[in-house]
Amino acid sequence: MSGSATVLIVPGLRDRVDQHWQTLLEPQLPRVRSVPPMGRTDLDCAARVAAIEQAATAIEGPLIIVAHSGGCVMVAHWARKTRRPVLGALLAAPPDFDRPMPEGYPSLAELTIGGWLPVPRARLPFRSIVCASRNDPIARFERVAELARDWGSELVDLGEVGHLNPASGYGEWPAAHDHIARLAASH
């Protein structure tokens, strides 16, 4: 799928979830590494950006990033600081951290204190595909489309897939392989 590129998986604000599409994708890829999940209680964005940098710079050769939810915002913060070349990034279901989220998610105050806000809007220095849901409980489609435009990303409309996670009825996400292959083939 990813050819000679190594895929770096960047999870969102969660702990390891066995039936999450990223967890299921990992053993299916020939070359893969993961940024360790940090959960919802440690909201230090700088620590998460440092974890991406540490993982990315430890990988030799071509790199493709596969992020979900808050991991997409982490990647946007990381992209402003890193010098690590990246073939591309698959950014699935980014949240709208600029608006209050449902119960159980961090508040705007917690995100601000953690260094997440403002969400970077600068064009990403690598090719990216943003996959957005029409009924994501933590991001309206229009807001994700704005992020994709600002980041210079291709926008893929997933239809109504919730937050593309087990809570929305999703485990395996076979389309991830296609998106990764497109990013790998684009260089």
N, C-alpha and C positions, 0 to 999 in steps of 0.2 A: 504493500500500500504506500508506504512512505519512502520506498527506495532506500537510498543510503542515508537519508535524513533520520535524525533522532527526534522523536516526539517528546516534548516536555508537557506533562499534564499539570495544569494549574487549577486546583479545586477552588470552590467558592467558600462561603462562610459556613462550613460544616465540618464535621468529623468524617472519618471514613464511613461510607455507606456501601455495603456489599452489592446491592442491586442498582446502584447509580450507573448511568451509562459510561462515565469516565472509568469507574472501577472495572466494569465489564470489558471495556475497550483495551485496557492496559495489557492483559495477557495475549491479546490478539495481534499486537504490533511486534514487528521484528526488533525494533530498536526504540526503547521507551524508558523514560525516567519520570518521576513524579515529585512535585513540590509537596512536602508533607502538609496535610491539612492542619489548620490551627483552630478550627471550631469557631463558635460565635461569641465566646467569652473573651478571647484575646483579640481585640480590635485594633492593634497597633499596625497601621498600614505600612509604616517604614520597615518593621520587622518582616512583614510579608514580602515587600519589595526586595529586601536583602536576601530572603530565602529563594526568590526567583533568580536573582543575580548569582547566588552561590551555585544553584543547580545548573543554570544556563552556562556559566563559565566553566563548569566541570565537564561539559559535553564537548567532545571534539567533533569537528565537521559540521555539516548542515543541520539546522535546527528548525523545527516547526513547533509552534506552541498551540496547545489545545486547552482553552480555558472555559469555565462555566460560571455563570452568575457573577458573584463578587470577584471571582478570579479574573474576569474580563476587565474590571476596573483596576485591579492590581496590575495587570499587564499594561494598561494605559499609563499608570503611574511609573512603572518600571521602564517603559519605552522612552520616557523623557530623560532617564539617567544612564541607561546602559550604553555600552559601545559594542555589545555582542551582536554580530550580524544574525539576522533571522530570515529564513526563507519566507515564512508567512505565519499567520495566526488564525485559528478557528476560534471565534468568540461566540459562544452559545448562550443565549438568554441573559444578556447583561441586565442588571437591575437599574432602576431609576433611583439612585441615591439622593437625588435632588428633591424628592418629595417623600412625605411620610409613608412608611411601609406598614403592612399588616402586623398584627400582634405576633410576637415571637421573633420578629426581625429587629435589628438595631434601630434606635431612634436617630433622628437627624442630629441631636446633641451628641449622642455616642459616636456617630460617624465623624462629626466635626472634631471632637476630642481625639479620636483615633487617627486623624490626619487624612481621611478619605476625601474630604470636601475642600475645595471644589473638585468635582470629577474632571480630569484632564479632557480637554476638547481638541487638542492639537492633533494634526494629521499624524498617524503612526508612521514610523520610518521603514515599514515593511508592508507587504501585501497582507490584507486581512479580509476575512469573510465573517460578517456578523449574521447570526441566525436568530430570528425574532419570532415570538409567538403572538398570536392575535388575542389571546386571553390569559396572558401571564399575570398572576396576582401581584407581582412586584414591579411591573414595568408595562406601561401602555405601549402598544406597537409604535405609535407615532413618536414617542420619546426615544425608543430604541432606534428608529429610523433616523432621527436627528443625530444620535451618537454615531451611527454608521457613517452618515454624511460627513460629520466633523472629523472622524478618524480616517476618512478616505477609504472606507471599507465597502466591499460589495455587500449588499443587503439581500438575505435570503428569507423569504416569508415562509415560515413553517406551518402556517395555518393555526388551528386551535390545539396547542399541545401543552397548555398550562405553563409551568416553569421547567418543562422538559426534565422532570425528575421523578423518582418513585412515587412521591405524593400526588403527582399528576398522572400516574399510571404508566410511566415510562421507565424501562430498564435499558435494554439494548437500544442503541440508536445506530442502525446500519448506515445511515447517510453520513455519519461522521467519517467513515472510511473514504467515501467519495470526495468529501471536502478536503480531507488530508491529501488524497492523491492529486487533486487539482492544484493545491498549494505546492506540492512537491514537483509537479510537472511544469509549473510556471517559470522555473529557472533552469 
